[in-house]
Amino acid sequence: MKSLISLCMLMLFFANGCVQRPIHQGNDLSKEKIWLIQKGDSKFQVESEWGSPAIQDPLHPKRVEYVEQVKDKEKKQAYVRGVIVEYDKALRVKSLQYFGF
């Protein structure tokens, strides 16, 4: 009985490893999360919802980019989408530029 249970557990372990999951890099930018941020929101609110930005350019300290890259080998799909956020002097969202949605 113990060997049967062990065999079943081993089969489940290896079967789970055969499933290919999409490769996800960068920020998690679901459409529901994107629309939570609007002009006038603080930098703290943006980072609370979306996390740390993927790209921060030291030459443009008031501009950050949130980028998501997903590759799904089973569906043979790959996409890149993101948001460019510009802040004003008070670190409030001045503009939002969406791409890939």
Steps between C-alpha positions, in 0.01 A plus 500: 500500500784740585674426171177566307458838668865582440467403134189720458671795665806454280286489185317818601830672570641419157173567316487849650849572369394423141256789481656805341395828649531839331825683568418830668753779546465849639197653666158335523283737296154354478232721347324520836814633672577749225176693535547545878753782442393837362649844454557674834575182697817503711816304427431301817158394367650393167772291663250350744285373211761414236818443703843636412544624145697285256688796354619813680715729290742709711494770230120529533428455872132592470432236234468124564391203292304194605553220249363146477633233263322167463597202285260208477659208314183290493292773332805626306429855614725771632412853590645809662283762662557779742436846633723807502427719802616860529484681834484872574709683761270384782542135384141476376416323173522758223446268203450132417594344166382143437647265240420144401148488650 
